[in-house]
């Protein structure tokens, strides 16, 4: 299984940079990796519906209520990166506002969401490829100042994310999208 350092070293190897032994090391490479590692991980997780990061939970309503527009509010799960679905409600019957979900009258919500997975051992192998490629792209300017390497890193990332999204989408049941008023108007 991969570790945070191994993921960084894959990125550094792609850039031709010196490898690291820890994210808390004193080298320029370790400091650069440490600076962007968490934010790149969260952004990459949020950018697609990664199957390994999907969780389901039942949320109980808070005692407080929204000032107007909705009847109930629910605290988002602490590890939530992105809400995917609120079961039993159409998209116009709930919304994410701050760190809460507001909805029509409900005492409980069944929620499917993307979690902020921090343990590299839980990452999908193709996600690891994408993560390393995205790190290389983010680190390139700081470590190489080379437009050629930056272009190569961007190409590597673009290829890896395309492949990973394709394979991740194949696993599981397709999400049925509700028709919107825009589609109804055209039909």
DADA-V170959 format. One line per field, one symbol per residue. phi: phi as a letter, one per 30 degrees, with the letter a starting at -180 (. if undefined). psi: psi as a letter, one per 40 degrees, with the letter a starting at -180 (. if undefined). burial: I if it has 9 or more other ideal C-beta (glycine too) atoms within 8 Angstrom, else O. Layout:
phi: ???
psi: ???
burial: ???
//
This chain:
phi: .dbedddddddddddicddccadcdcdedddddddcedddedddeddacdedcdbbacccddddbddajbcbbbddeecdcadcacdibdedcaacbicbccadeacbbcbcbccddcdddcddedddeddddddedddeddcbhcdddddddddddedddddddddddddjddddcddcddddddd
psi: iiidddddddddddefihiieieeieiddddddddeddddddddddeighdeehiiihhiiidiiidididiihhiidehdhhdihhehideeiihhbfihiiihieihhhhihighdhdeeiiddddddddddddddedddddfhddddddddddddddddddddddddhihihhhiiidddddd.
burial: OOOOIIIIIIIIIIIOIOOIOOIOIOOOIIIIIIOIIOOIIIIIIOOOOIIIIIIOOOIOIIOOOIOOOIOIIIOIIOOIIOIOOIOOIOOOOIOOOOOIIIIIOIOOIIIIIIIIIOOIOOIIOIIIIIIIIIIIIOIIOOIIOOOOIIOIIIOIIOIIIOIIIOIIOOOOOOOOOOOOOOOOOOO
//
